[in-house]
Every structure is written in C-alpha cells, then in structure tokens.
Amino acid sequence: MDVVFRVPLWSERWVLEDGVTMPETSEHRLTCELLEMILRAWIARTARDAAVYANIALRWDEEHPAVGVDPDVCLVDPTPPDAKLRSLRTWEPGHAAPRVAVEVVSRDTAEKDYLEGPAKYAVSGTRELWVFDPERRGRGALGPSVLQVWRRMDDGAFRRVFAGDAPAYSEELGAWLVVTDGGTRLRLADDEAGERRWLTGEETARAQAQADRAQAQADRARADALAERITALEAQLNASDPAPRGPSPAR
C-alpha cells in the first residue's frame, strides 16, 4: 500500500515533556544498543563527520519549541557543534535533521510508532525512518509489519517505500536491513542475504583477533612443514653419500 505523509508543522499532541522518557524493556534496549554500536562502528570505519544518539529530543518548529519526537536511535550527519547536546533544534545553525531515525516498537509505543511517528518525522525533515516491530504489535491500516522504511522523496514528500518482512534496502546508507537472532535484532549488511553484516567495534576487534590467531597458526604450520621437509631432505642426502673409505694399505 502506497502511503505518503504531508502533515501540519505542529500539533498539541506532539509536545515533549523534558526529562520524561518512556520505560524500556531489556530486549528493546538491547536491540537499540546493537544498532547504536553498528552505526558508530560505521562512522569510525568511514571516518565521517556524523554522530549517533539515543532518545534525544528532535525539535523542528521554533515557534513551538516544545513540539518534537524522541527517536530510539538516530544518525545525524554532520555532527552538531554542541559538545553536550540535549536536543536537536533544526532551526539552529549546525543542527540538521537526522539522516536516519529508528523506532523499535514495544507494547507501550505501538500506536505512537505506527501512527504519530511517521507524521512527526515527515515534518521534521528526517531523511529516512526505520520502524522495526519484531513482535508485530502494530494495528490498523499501517500494520503490522516487521519492518517499515519511510523515505524523503525528491519532492519533499515522506513516503513509505517498504512494509513487510526484512530484508529492505536503505538508500541513505547503501545497505540492507536484515533481521537476525530469531527475529529480535535489526542489523545492516552489504548483501541482501545478510552474509556480509556490518559489525560493531567489539565484533570487529574479535574478528581481527581471530584472524590474527588463524594467521599465526598457519604461519607456524608452514614453518613446521618446512622444517620437516628440510629434515627429510638432509636424511636423503646423508643416505645417498658413499661410505667413508679407510687408509690405503702400505706397499
């Protein structure tokens, strides 16, 4: 179903209360933390000027500064100038709307994430929104779907370009969104099958350590094989030498 959001700039229902955050289950937090770590590792790997935030207030209307949305995870590119950022205020210099925002649907946020969320991100200027609903809690015309991808179009409209089971493609990151760990985690990969996954920094370090150990074992095996070959060749040479002759008898 084709869904496009064109919405008013603000609504009284969109007011955020400072200092108030929705409670999260451990599974919800682990899912979000994994995405945070993957995106931060991607930033480090590509040496880009970008930042990843969790539950930061995103505000876009200077006349109604209390109006906003707080994405579970968002990627902001370029990095805002504020060292200790409490909220993104897109009317301030250096404050860009997220390149990618992520909402992980939970029992208490299904209605907000399915109905109000896309409208808010549409008007905020966010370029791409991922709505991940591992337990299919969404209801109504827009749900349930394990994954939705919303994208800013060239004409400014905010369009739902994917709804269903993963994988789905993110044009913003040039990567595939894949579901892993029995349907509980959302990850990124270079391929649709999810075999070349983007790793966290910790996973990259473990993979490198494992590769180093494997290389060291291979080097030792080659050295041992070479030593055995040399020993065998020396044994062959010794076996082929004629027996030493004694002194000639005197005449």
MOGIUR-V977573 format. One record per helix or strand of 3 or more residues. SS is the DSSP state (a for helix, b for strand). FROM is the first residue (numbers start at 1). TO is the last residue. Records with the same first field share a line. If there is no record, write none. Layout:
SS->FROM-TO + FROM-TO
//
This chain:
b->3-5 + 50-53 + 57-59 + 73-77 + 87-89 + 100-104 + 128-132 + 147-152 + 158-164 + 168-170 + 175-180 + 185-189
a->12-14 + 26-46 + 62-64 + 110-124 + 201-240
//
